[in-house]
Amino acid sequence: MAYKTITEDNIDILVVGAGLGGTGAAWEARYWGKDKKIIIAEKANINRSGAVAQGLYAINCYMGTRWGENNPEDHVRYARNDLMGMVREDLLFDMARHVDSAVHQFEEWGLPLMKNPETGAYMREGKWQIMIHGESYKPIVAEAATQSADKVYNRICVTHLLTDDSKENRIAGAVGFNVRTGNYHVFKSKTVICGAGGASNIFKPRSVGEGAGRVWYAPWSSGSAYGLMIDAGAKMTQMENRIVLARFKDGYGPVGAYFLHLKTYTQNGLGEEYESNWYENTKEIVGDYIDHQPTPTCLRNHALINEVNAGRGPIHMVTMEAFQDPHLEEVGWENFLGMTVGQAVLWAATDLDPKYENPELTTSEPYVMGSHATGCGGWASGPEDVSPPEYFWGYNRMMTVEGLFGAGDAVGGTPHAFSSGSFTEGRLAAKAACKYIDDGKAEGIEVSQKQIDDRMEEIFKPMEHYKIYRNEIVAGSVNPHYINPRQGLDRLQKLMDEYCAGQGSNYMTNEKLLNIGLKKLHIMEEDLDKLAAEDIHELLRAWELRHRHRTSECVMHHTLFRKETRWPGYYYRGDALKLDDEDWHVLTVSRRDPNTGEYTMEKAPCYHLVGEGE
């Protein structure tokens, strides 16, 4: 093979993925590890990568404790309520008690935060959100991480984690390839902090054709946080807890600033308030959770979905009133121009002026990413001063694989972390990783040449497969010997949509459907061994598909295991349509055996460490 092998050895901390979680990890690792070798491997370019890549107009997680606004306990209660009880309160509290210092750091680095001119406090958009001028949010944070690391490798698609050949269940680094040159990269490391992305595009999106990239969460988030960790044998938690968003139709523009700052509201197609119509229906499914304040997000979705199904759509966001105020009109447009440009362009292209016409809202396809308002991710240890024994095994944010830590999308049970919380989680993971090394836990790691060679052969196999069979095409891109990544992705999305409660099946599934889906995923995995990549770019797409497939399999197993409808509006188990606190007020945990591919599912206690409060 013509590609060079580039080996980076003797790494202390390898940060995989340089979004907000990874940048937080690199920055904090330097503080606790003055002499440690810190390396970052990022699929894109650190200056514009991750979910914050194109900008962000609010920091959604800020306590404001110094202003007497919120305490960490308040945030735990909020997230617990929104997730219908299913959170890791130790992890949430730990993040919330440190997040304000991260935000103050951003301001010190030059991020412009909007201020209340009278009090000097940050301008609030809602109880947890503060307003920023965020076009350069990511480059500002990336600069701090770049200065902290010994080296940043941009354009590296990390495909596999390396494991220790001398001791079972211990991490030893990672491998991948450069998406520009095709060079094979080997990173031998004492610890790995996984800050890779969650999963967009595992369910069939509403956007089709030339609009296929226009999805809500970062389209390049390919489930690699989960694919990497699952394949290394790490336990996962709450992978059934996907999120469905209410968003502006077709452009997927966020609605938060409109609801909270512009004080807009929704109506059905007849111009009526509709959520109250579904109160009794929702109460029947979830009981008293519908009476909680604020109303859990999934339950608001439930009302929207049902109203549309009853034939009273579309749902409109009433913008015409707010946009009569020139200042609010400007804020409304700027919110998208600095964050979701596609929405502003779409309105302009379709002759929709929100000042004179109320735009449509719709629900998105599901996403699986644990840093936003979702609880899925790796089963991680919490902090020793807060966590009960079942949640603690030595080092904060360490997975069940020794030396493997997580941040952001990678960590399960910590919803409502968003950008600032992910950065904070990276910091917590890095501090713990440094302690793990200093405690001598990473001594004597061995990586055999066979493991490295085997991974290399596996990574480049799609290109070799293409070379052998490229002349066998029978028509267009149809070849009896292989599938290409786009064909594979279409197949995966259709499968997840129809069997695992996507938007095309009205978010509905049941045990029979899920079992058929698992069978089809298993057959698809056999076909993924015949993936073909005609160039390096297609090789990238092939490995993104692999990670999406592994993530989807885990989601399917979890959705089958939790025999209740815990989050109506995110998905429905048609054969278990009610929330069941008696049997299912628990966290779900899975492990896939790396050798056999078999999944083991278990329940873990869901401890409520923070009281109800006021």
Disulfide bonds with the S-S distance in Angstrom:
none
